[in-house]
């Protein structure tokens, strides 16, 4: 009997079994990781990429994925900046990255939605607030952002939010907001 070739053959079989077992463990680990991944975790991997989003009933928005927060994401499109409640997101399409496009992974920001809205309010930008289904809730200038609501000062588009121009103060629960649109160049 040729002990050397027998042991070589048995060791080769053992190595093959060990490699197959390792591949199976890796496959199971990947499946488990994918099965427990959340939308927010998936979005973290897409930071900086061009996306097409379907919001509310059928509104489509295309833009670059910006910061992510607890329950919201930010999109930079050509015409506007968007703060979008993840509950308003109906579909997300990842556009094919161009050659040389840098992919970056970011962690979610600890900045809560009310704090972000206060930062936007401080700039006195005109904004449009839409509900989760896409209905417009109000358009104008934010006057106050509380813990769980905001006050919109509704006024004509060509006027500032002065007392004489404000026709209504709309109080909107933050949970009702699907997205906030901040137009560029106005």
C-alpha positions in Angstrom: 0.0 0.0 0.0 1.2 3.5 -0.8 0.7 5.3 2.4 1.9 8.6 1.0 -0.7 8.8 -1.8 -3.5 7.5 0.5 -2.8 10.2 3.0 -2.5 12.8 0.3 -5.8 11.8 -1.1 -7.5 11.8 2.3 -6.0 15.1 3.3 -7.2 16.6 -0.1 -10.7 15.3 0.6 -10.6 16.7 4.1 -9.4 20.1 2.8 -12.3 20.1 0.2 -14.8 19.3 2.9 -13.5 22.1 5.1 -13.5 24.6 2.2 -17.1 23.5 1.3 -18.2 23.9 5.0 -16.6 27.4 5.2 -18.3 28.4 1.9 -21.7 27.3 3.4 -21.1 29.1 6.6 -20.2 32.3 4.7 -23.3 31.9 2.5 -25.5 31.4 5.6 -23.9 34.4 7.3 -24.5 36.6 4.2 -28.2 35.5 4.1 -28.7 36.2 7.7 -27.1 39.7 7.4 -29.2 40.5 4.3 -32.4 39.3 6.1 -31.9 41.6 9.0 -30.7 44.7 7.1 -33.0 47.7 7.5 -33.9 50.4 4.9 -31.8 52.9 6.8 -28.8 50.6 6.8 -29.2 50.0 3.0 -29.4 53.8 2.4 -26.2 54.3 4.4 -24.4 52.3 1.7 -25.9 54.5 -1.0 -24.8 57.9 0.3 -23.7 60.2 -2.4 -25.2 58.2 -5.2 -27.8 59.3 -7.7 -31.3 57.9 -6.9 -34.8 58.1 -8.3 -37.5 58.0 -5.6 -41.2 57.5 -5.9 -43.0 59.4 -3.1 -46.5 59.5 -2.0 -49.0 58.6 -4.7 -46.8 58.9 -7.7 -44.3 61.8 -7.4 -40.9 61.0 -8.7 -37.8 62.8 -7.5 -34.2 62.3 -8.8 -31.2 63.5 -7.0 -28.1 62.7 -5.0 -28.5 61.1 -1.7 -27.3 63.4 1.1 -27.4 63.1 4.9 -29.6 60.5 6.6 -31.2 60.9 9.9 -33.5 59.0 12.2 -36.5 58.4 10.0 -35.6 60.8 7.2 -33.2 61.3 4.2 -32.0 64.3 2.3 -31.9 64.6 -1.5 -30.1 67.2 -3.5 -31.9 67.6 -6.9 -31.2 70.3 -9.6 -34.2 72.4 -8.7 -34.6 71.8 -4.9 -33.3 70.3 -1.7 -35.6 67.7 -0.2 -36.1 66.4 3.3 -38.1 63.1 3.0 -39.8 61.1 5.7 -38.9 57.4 5.1 -42.6 56.6 5.5 -43.3 58.6 2.4 -40.9 56.5 0.3 -42.7 54.1 -2.0 -39.9 53.0 -4.3 -36.2 53.7 -4.7 -34.2 53.1 -7.9 -30.4 53.3 -7.9 -29.1 54.7 -11.1 -26.1 53.1 -12.5 -22.9 54.8 -11.2 -20.8 56.4 -13.8 -17.1 55.5 -14.1 -15.1 57.4 -11.5 -18.1 58.0 -9.2 -17.0 57.7 -5.7 -19.1 55.6 -3.4 -19.0 56.6 0.2 -20.7 55.1 3.3 -21.9 57.5 6.0 -23.4 56.9 9.3 -26.8 58.2 10.1 -26.8 61.7 11.6 -27.9 62.1 15.2 -29.7 65.3 14.2 -33.4 64.8 14.8 -36.0 66.1 12.3 -37.1 69.1 14.5 -33.5 70.3 14.8 -33.0 70.0 11.0 -36.2 71.9 10.4 -35.2 74.7 12.8 -31.9 75.0 10.8 -34.0 75.4 7.6 -36.3 77.8 9.3 -33.4 80.0 10.5 -32.5 80.7 6.8 -36.1 82.0 6.2 -36.4 80.0 3.0 -39.8 79.5 1.4 -40.7 75.8 1.6 -43.5 73.5 0.5 -44.7 70.9 3.0 -46.5 67.8 1.7 -48.3 64.9 3.5 -47.2 61.3 3.3 -49.7 60.7 0.4 -48.4 63.8 -1.5 -51.1 66.3 -0.8 -49.8 69.8 -0.2 -50.2 70.8 3.5 -48.8 74.3 3.2 -46.4 76.5 1.3 -44.7 79.5 2.8 -42.2 80.2 5.5 -41.7 78.2 8.7 -42.5 80.4 11.7 -41.9 77.9 14.5 -40.7 74.3 14.9 -41.8 72.7 18.1 -41.0 69.2 19.5 -43.7 67.5 17.4 -45.2 70.2 15.2 -44.3 73.2 13.0 -46.1 76.4 12.2 -46.2 77.6 8.6 -46.7 81.2 7.8 -48.7 81.1 4.6 -48.2 84.1 2.3 -48.1 85.0 -1.4 -45.0 83.7 -3.2 -43.8 87.1 -4.2 -43.9 88.5 -0.7 -42.0 88.0 2.5 -43.5 86.6 5.7 -44.5 90.0 7.1 -47.6 90.3 9.3 -49.4 92.2 6.6 -48.7 89.4 4.0 -49.4 86.3 6.2 -52.9 85.0 5.4 -52.8 82.0 7.7 -50.7 80.2 10.3 -50.9 76.5 9.6 -50.0 74.1 12.5 -48.8 70.8 11.1 -47.9 67.7 13.2 -44.4 66.5 12.2 -45.8 62.9 11.9 -48.1 64.2 9.1 -45.1 65.4 7.0 -44.1 63.3 4.0 -41.5 65.7 2.7 -40.3 69.3 2.7 -39.1 70.9 -0.5 -36.8 73.8 -0.4 -36.6 75.3 -3.9 -33.2 76.6 -5.1 -32.6 80.0 -6.6 -35.6 81.7 -5.1 
